[in-house]
Amino acid sequence: MISRKDAVVLASRTLATLLIVWTLGEASYLPSRLYSYLHYLNHEPASSGIDYLRHDYLIQLGFLVARIVGYSLMARWLYQGGADIEELLLPAREGDAAQS
């Protein structure tokens, strides 16, 4: 039988790996979004349409970077493990705490 600590380490490292894969997937969109933003950044704001697209791509780029950073930080936190991760993934039952 697998111990509680081993189960938590396995689960947290599996989730960390999944988050790293998501981070790499999101990072693959970065060049396209950055290129589109830079394209509309260099246009003169001759119309409200250009201004709209410039702001749209800036918002998309900002949220993309936020997701990449967030997924990376969460993956690092999960990979390191610890008591807080153990309590998050496999909380102690009330009966177990009373017996200890």
C-alpha positions as CSV (number, residue, x, y, z in Angstrom):
1,M,0.0,0.0,0.0
2,I,1.2,3.5,-0.8
3,S,1.8,5.9,2.1
4,R,0.0,9.1,2.5
5,K,3.2,11.1,1.9
6,D,4.0,9.2,-1.3
7,A,0.5,9.7,-2.6
8,V,0.7,13.4,-2.0
9,V,4.1,13.6,-3.7
10,L,2.8,11.6,-6.7
11,A,-0.3,13.8,-7.0
12,S,1.5,17.1,-6.6
13,R,4.2,16.2,-9.1
14,T,1.6,15.0,-11.6
15,L,-0.3,18.2,-11.3
16,A,2.9,20.2,-11.6
17,T,3.8,18.4,-14.8
18,L,0.3,19.1,-16.2
19,L,0.7,22.8,-15.4
20,I,4.1,22.8,-17.1
21,V,2.6,21.3,-20.2
22,W,-0.2,24.0,-20.1
23,T,2.5,26.7,-19.6
24,L,4.4,25.5,-22.7
25,G,1.1,25.4,-24.7
26,E,0.3,28.9,-23.7
27,A,3.8,30.1,-24.4
28,S,3.4,28.8,-28.0
29,Y,0.8,31.6,-28.6
30,L,3.2,34.3,-27.4
31,P,5.0,35.0,-30.7
32,S,1.7,35.3,-32.6
33,R,0.1,37.6,-30.1
34,L,3.2,39.8,-29.7
35,Y,3.6,40.0,-33.5
36,S,-0.1,41.1,-33.9
37,Y,0.2,43.7,-31.1
38,L,3.4,45.1,-32.6
39,H,1.8,45.2,-36.1
40,Y,-1.0,47.5,-34.9
41,L,1.2,49.4,-32.5
42,N,3.2,50.8,-35.5
43,H,0.0,52.0,-37.4
44,E,-1.1,55.6,-37.1
45,P,-4.4,55.7,-35.2
46,A,-6.3,56.8,-38.3
47,S,-9.4,55.1,-37.3
48,S,-11.1,53.7,-34.2
49,G,-10.8,50.2,-35.7
50,I,-7.0,50.4,-35.5
51,D,-7.2,51.7,-31.9
52,Y,-9.6,48.9,-31.0
53,L,-7.3,46.2,-32.4
54,R,-4.3,47.7,-30.7
55,H,-6.0,47.6,-27.3
56,D,-7.5,44.1,-28.0
57,Y,-4.1,42.6,-28.7
58,L,-2.6,44.3,-25.7
59,I,-5.3,42.9,-23.5
60,Q,-4.9,39.4,-25.0
61,L,-1.1,39.6,-24.6
62,G,-1.4,40.8,-21.0
63,F,-3.7,37.9,-20.0
64,L,-1.6,35.4,-21.9
65,V,1.5,36.5,-19.9
66,A,-0.5,36.4,-16.7
67,R,-1.5,32.8,-17.4
68,I,2.0,31.8,-18.3
69,V,3.4,33.3,-15.1
70,G,0.5,31.9,-13.0
71,Y,0.8,28.4,-14.3
72,S,4.6,28.5,-13.8
73,L,4.3,29.7,-10.2
74,M,1.6,27.1,-9.4
75,A,3.7,24.3,-10.9
76,R,6.7,25.3,-8.9
77,W,4.6,25.4,-5.7
78,L,3.1,22.0,-6.4
79,Y,6.4,20.4,-7.3
80,Q,8.1,21.6,-4.1
81,G,5.4,20.0,-2.0
82,G,5.2,20.4,1.7
83,A,2.6,20.4,4.5
84,D,0.4,22.9,2.8
85,I,0.3,20.9,-0.4
86,E,-0.4,17.7,1.7
87,E,-3.3,19.4,3.4
88,L,-4.7,20.7,0.1
89,L,-4.5,17.4,-1.8
90,L,-5.2,14.9,0.9
91,P,-6.6,16.6,4.0
92,A,-6.6,14.7,7.3
93,R,-9.9,13.2,8.3
94,E,-11.5,14.5,11.5
95,G,-11.1,11.1,13.2
96,D,-7.4,10.9,12.4
97,A,-6.7,14.3,14.0
98,A,-8.5,13.3,17.2
99,Q,-6.5,10.1,17.5
100,S,-3.1,11.8,17.1
